[in-house]
Amino acid sequence: MFILDLLVVLLLSYTGLVTVYLFFFAVAGRLRSLPALRKPVGEALRRMAVLIPAYREDGVILESARQGLSQTYPADAFDVVVIADSLQQSTLDTLRTLPIQVVEVSFAQSTKAKALNVALQQLPEQYDVAVILDADNLMAPDFLGQVDAAFGQGWNVVQGHRVAKNTNTSVAVLDAISEEINNHIFRQGHRAVGLSAALIGSGMAFDYRLLKELMPSVQAVGGFDKEIEMRLLSRGVGFGYLPDALVYDEKVQSEAVFERQRTRWIAAQFKYLQLNAGPGLKALFTGNIDYADKVFQTVLPPRILLMGTLAIGVVAGLLFGSSILLIGAALQLALLLLTFYLSAPAALTRKIGPAELLKLPLLFGRFIKSIYRMKTARNQFLHTPHGADPVSKP
């Protein structure tokens, strides 16, 4: 019984630390707004390359390429560059009719890092800023203008505000809410206390020379944004957040694609925990709090796993008469739900109904399965397909 009680205390200590961490940044994000962007008067516009890696994304890349040209930013100050990997010939032919650049790539094993490296090697040195999008992303018309203003304030890396393009299924609604909770806690909340925003893989902008110098060392199969974060933060390069610079991102629409995507994410999180645990602990004592905090984030469980574990803890406490487990899990679950309430926009939470609530246990199970599939994602890039019927795509 003593050993069992000790295990319960250790588990609740871990989940309690995670829950308090999330709650702290949720509150911070509510209490402090980020300052408005103002471009310095008379400062020249930065020339930008909008890089869109597209692996088998024939269903969405044409819309993204066309819409990418519709910026209020002067047309002669940016180029849209589609990095075409395994696109159909008809798609390539249509892309070449647009006033964009097309860089064709082909690999035995495709990854976003490889595609970006080839494009950066081929593009001229005329750019000041590189913006990275996913093939399904649509930028708000003023996105590049806000990026330019942020760089005018001294940032070398900024993350835009990625929001849901669709909420057409229960899974998409829950995915959209999860994205906004991440935005609030790991971007808005972190910047509110002076820490770097988290990068998310798309809707982000880099000093062009910094990215070109960094990318050859980035060989990630999945989670290339995690590797970029770790490398730059360990060097003391911080990241800004642009809450009003919107990028519309397609949310996963089915449980199968949800599991596939989360498998890739969990594998990347575990990999970068292994690689950075020691240096991250050292950074805590040498004053690089940004890097240490980022490494700590790799020990955070996915929130749906945390919520499911605490809910199971409450039930187990009732069934087995464990007051420590019951009270501890119940208090932490209440605090976690309050954290979600503070972090998620009301426009999305109003979409939660019986169908979405019934999906939660199913997605919890999918997350458990994704942990068992993690080894596959570490050795093979698991592409998340997009479009109206993504499950049927290769």
C-alpha angles and dihedrals in degrees: 000000000000092000091048092050090048091053090050091051092048092049093048091047090056096044090044092054091049093046094049090047091054093044092051094056092041089057092043090054090053096047100049130042122204117251118262118259118248121180112223111256113259095009114144119246116258117238110237138199113206104206117200115181108202119189111180090331099138091136096062112016097084092057092045093049093048094045091047088067091057098085127134085223110102110275093227091057099063142039128205110222119192112198100207116206118174095341120157117261092243090056092049091049091053093046090054090058089063125083091252137101121255120201112189117209135176129189138174085231114021123215134165091240092057092048093050092048093054092048093048090051092052101041120088123253093247097104130096099188134031118206116196121206135172117243092255096047123116118196121219109245094255097044098107092044091056091047089052091051092049092052088050087061091057105267119141095185127032135173120215125216108268112202135178119279092190140025097175098131135037090251091051091052092052092045090051091051091048090052092052092047087054091049092052099044104033099033114021095031095044094049090048089065096039100262126125122273117244118254118231107194099259139041088045132125132207138187099265097230092046092054093045091051093047104043100071088065092050108091100158118155089201132000097036089163089060091054092048090050094051095045095047098041091049086057093049097254109143131204129229128209128223107200093181096046099092128200116183112222129188112244121218112266105197139046092240094056090042090057092046093051095045091048089060092046095049092047090052092047093052092045094053092045089058093047097044108030095097098042090043092055090048090050090058090063096041094054101256093129093162092061094041090051092050091052090049088056089064090068093053112106119228107274095241089055090048092049092046092048092051092047090051088048091056092050092045091049090055095045097046099034095241107155092185092056095040097049095037095048093042094051092046092047090052091050091048092051089049088052090054090048092053093046106042121077115244092233089067100037089056087064092063111107138149092293093056093045091051090052093059097077090045092052090046087058091047089054090053089052091049090058090057090049093050095105091061092054092050091061102030132042109244105210117212105216122215137203139075094308106023096160092066095053123097 
